[in-house]
């Protein structure tokens, strides 16, 4: 991975941010981190921000409009709590 990639895009799991630090320590250049699969949880988003993640991705549930809108609203509220916006 280090020979070819400029960004690591792992799934969210326990220890992933520590693994990101270890990867960055081994790299001879900047390696960006983007994490997918976070919950709509301000604490998880904050951890990723503090770890220097470039972006985080949250899966929005499939379903009718009301299901999708509730998923988006939870994600929006979690982001607003972290950023102080909203």
C-alpha positions, -999 to +999 in steps of 0.1 A: +000+000+000+027+025+009+044+020-025+012+030-044-013+049-024-016+084-011-047+079+011-059+050+033-097+044+033-104+018+061-137+008+076-143+022+111-134-003+138-117-004+172-080+004+167-083+019+132-069+053+143-039+036+160-033+016+128-034+049+109-007+064+132+015+033+126+010+036+088+019+073+088+050+065+109+062+040+083+055+062+053+081+084+036+055+110+027+021+123+039-006+096+038-042+109+042-068+090+061-105+088+052-126+065+073-159+050+063-187+034+082-188+057+112-220+059+132-239+091+136-219+097+167-202+130+176-175+111+196-164+090+167-163+121+144-143+140+170-118+111+173-113+111+136-108+149+135-082+147+163-064+119+144-062+141+113-086+123+091-093+141+058-129+128+057-154+105+073-182+086+056-215+075+071-238+050+054-273+063+051-300+036+054-319+025+023-356+029+024-384+053+017-380+090+020-387+092+057-361+065+065-335+083+045-343+117+059-341+104+095-307+089+087-295+122+072-309+142+101-290+120+127-258+125+107-263+162+103-270+165+141-238+146+149-217+169+127-234+200+141-225+189+176-189+185+167-186+217+147-208+239+169-230+247+139-267+243+137 
